[in-house]
Amino acid sequence: MRVFSGIQPTGETHIGNYLGAIKQWVKLQEKHECIFCIVDLHSLTVPYPVGELQKRIKEKTIAYIAAGVDPKKSIIFVQSQVKEHTELTWLLSTVTPLGDLQRMTQYKEKAEKYKKNINAGLLNYPILMAADILLYQTDIVPVGKDQAQHVELTREIARRFNKKFGETFKIPKALLPKAGAKIMSLVKPNKKMSKTDNPQSYIGLFDAPEAIKRKIMAAQTDSEKEIKYDISQKPGISNLLTIYSLFSDISVKKIEKQFKDKGYQFFKEKLAQLLIEKLEPFRRKKKELELRSGYLEKILTEGRKRAQIIAQETMKKVKQKMGL
């Protein structure tokens, strides 16, 4: 089975990215053929600092490897370095109805957030994502809940293309984590954790111990003291329970019993200790990789070459089917 997924090189990699995507990748690479991309082309749809893009790509490469993605087991590469991604995007755009793109939740949210930058790329983002996935004849796409709608559109685009031009693409399936598919903000627990928000709203994968403790202790909860999972009435403490459960591999029910009558402050202190302990190996690996630029470049070069072999084979097939 072939797996494809990717993360944009925008902002800091946080525990939401790790729990919602990278943690899955690390397990999947043990049994499947995995392709993990740094999707830099996707990041161009919103305002970004041009001079920092290459630095961010390097940081994201380090994050992948430090968090456990093994370049000997998986292909790691930069999206823009494989031209077939943009080529297939154009071809798929000819079979994608405009209405399907306008219905995308993420497009509506970003159009609202970036009112002065509602560009065509923002609208066509799902077609590029479909090209990313279909280019590698992907079976499984591990994503968070916020991207599930895009994978469903990818499936529809593949079906439509196959019906019009003949069997060409595999129909991929989304793989969502059973828990933790959507880690929420520490400041606004009704909103998804995001690296583009206030830094206090997320725990970075490489945050210093003192920063982790400060952010967890300040995390929004409620006026009660009962440590109980109730996403509708107690979203703040429910989010912290989910994080604790996923990093400890202990069920939420057991954690509730463990901290019964202990109070929020005590629970937060223990959660901060847990995160500091679990993230320490990532911090150490990051420091090591920052000193090995040549090694990182070699990984991305080899990843690009391996990805291109698959991408070129798919494009050859697509062009033949379309009469090009």
Summary of the structure (lengths in Angstrom):
residues: 324
radius of gyration: 20.6
end to end distance: 29.5
largest distance: 69.5
contacts: 1030
relative contact order: 0.14
helix: 59%
strand: 9%
